[in-house]
Amino acid sequence: MRNRGKIYWEWANSALHSRNYDERLPCGTLINIQARLSLENVTQLFLGIYGKKGVLLLEEVHPDCRGQKLSAAMAWALERAHDWVAKAFPAPKAPGPEPLPRRGSRLHG
């Protein structure tokens, strides 16, 4: 369950058909992307990122993606979401090599 914020509720419009995409990342973060055409035939985009237990991390609306098809706008939003998550929650660095002699080797005292 995601906890929608003010930005989503101001954007939501059940009268307009939208495409929806959800992706759950290994860290538990949920990405939600929605794209639609306005009554003026302009592509509009919603991007939501939610943490574990649905906590709101980021919501953005892009109301004027002129010249973008729905699929292209959604692909851009997915890339933006992955970049945002990578910056907000950097992966732990792999440990460096262990100095010699290594534990458990015959030379280790």
VEXDREN-2710 file (C-alpha; in Angstrom, 1 decimal):
% VEXDREN-2710
k/r/px/py/pz
1/MET/0.0/0.0/0.0
2/ARG/1.4/3.4/-1.0
3/ASN/0.6/6.6/0.9
4/ARG/-0.2/9.0/-1.9
5/GLY/0.7/12.7/-1.3
6/LYS/-1.0/16.0/-2.2
7/ILE/0.8/16.1/-5.6
8/TYR/-0.8/12.8/-6.7
9/TRP/-4.3/13.8/-5.5
10/GLU/-4.1/17.1/-7.3
11/TRP/-3.0/15.3/-10.5
12/ALA/-5.5/12.4/-10.4
13/ASN/-8.4/12.6/-12.7
14/SER/-10.5/9.5/-13.2
15/ALA/-12.2/10.9/-16.3
16/LEU/-8.9/10.7/-18.2
17/HIS/-7.6/7.3/-19.2
18/SER/-4.0/6.7/-18.1
19/ARG/-1.4/4.0/-18.5
20/ASN/0.2/2.7/-15.3
21/TYR/3.5/1.1/-14.5
22/ASP/4.8/-0.2/-11.2
23/GLU/8.2/-1.6/-10.4
24/ARG/9.4/-2.9/-7.1
25/LEU/13.2/-2.6/-6.7
26/PRO/15.3/-5.2/-4.7
27/CYS/15.6/-2.6/-1.9
28/GLY/11.8/-2.6/-1.4
29/THR/11.3/0.8/-3.1
30/LEU/8.2/1.1/-5.3
31/ILE/8.2/3.2/-8.5
32/ASN/4.8/4.2/-9.9
33/ILE/4.6/5.9/-13.3
34/GLN/1.4/7.1/-14.9
35/ALA/1.0/8.8/-18.2
36/ARG/-2.2/10.1/-19.9
37/LEU/-3.4/12.4/-22.6
38/SER/-5.1/15.6/-21.5
39/LEU/-8.3/16.9/-23.1
40/GLU/-6.1/19.0/-25.2
41/ASN/-4.2/15.9/-26.4
42/VAL/-1.0/16.7/-24.4
43/THR/0.9/13.9/-22.8
44/GLN/1.0/14.3/-19.0
45/LEU/3.1/12.3/-16.6
46/PHE/3.1/11.4/-12.9
47/LEU/6.1/9.8/-11.1
48/GLY/5.9/8.5/-7.6
49/ILE/8.5/6.7/-5.5
50/TYR/7.5/5.0/-2.3
51/GLY/9.7/3.3/0.3
52/LYS/9.1/0.3/2.4
53/LYS/5.6/0.2/3.9
54/GLY/4.4/2.7/1.2
55/VAL/6.1/5.8/2.7
56/LEU/6.1/8.7/0.3
57/LEU/9.6/9.5/-0.9
58/LEU/9.0/11.5/-4.1
59/GLU/6.1/12.6/-6.3
60/GLU/6.4/14.7/-9.4
61/VAL/3.9/15.8/-12.1
62/HIS/5.0/16.8/-15.5
63/PRO/1.8/18.3/-17.0
64/ASP/3.2/19.2/-20.5
65/CYS/5.3/16.7/-22.3
66/ARG/4.4/18.0/-25.7
67/GLY/5.8/16.0/-28.6
68/GLN/6.2/12.9/-26.4
69/LYS/4.2/9.7/-26.9
70/LEU/3.0/8.1/-23.7
71/SER/5.5/5.2/-23.9
72/ALA/8.5/7.6/-24.4
73/ALA/7.4/9.8/-21.5
74/MET/7.1/6.7/-19.3
75/ALA/10.5/5.4/-20.3
76/TRP/12.0/8.8/-19.4
77/ALA/10.2/8.8/-16.0
78/LEU/11.5/5.3/-15.3
79/GLU/15.1/6.3/-16.0
80/ARG/14.6/9.4/-13.8
81/ALA/13.2/7.3/-11.0
82/HIS/16.1/4.8/-11.1
83/ASP/18.6/7.7/-11.1
84/TRP/16.8/9.3/-8.1
85/VAL/16.8/6.1/-6.1
86/ALA/20.4/5.4/-6.9
87/LYS/21.4/8.9/-5.6
88/ALA/19.1/8.8/-2.6
89/PHE/20.1/5.2/-1.5
90/PRO/23.6/4.5/-2.9
91/ALA/24.5/0.8/-3.0
92/PRO/27.0/-0.2/-0.3
93/LYS/30.5/-0.3/-1.6
94/ALA/32.0/-3.8/-2.0
95/PRO/34.8/-4.5/0.5
96/GLY/38.3/-4.1/-0.9
97/PRO/40.7/-7.0/-1.1
98/GLU/41.9/-8.4/2.2
99/PRO/45.6/-7.8/2.9
100/LEU/48.0/-10.7/2.7
101/PRO/48.5/-13.0/4.3
102/ARG/44.7/-13.8/4.4
103/ARG/43.0/-15.2/7.4
104/GLY/42.9/-19.0/7.3
105/SER/46.1/-19.3/5.1
106/ARG/49.0/-21.3/6.3
107/LEU/51.2/-18.2/6.6
108/HIS/48.7/-16.4/8.8
109/GLY/49.9/-16.6/12.4
END
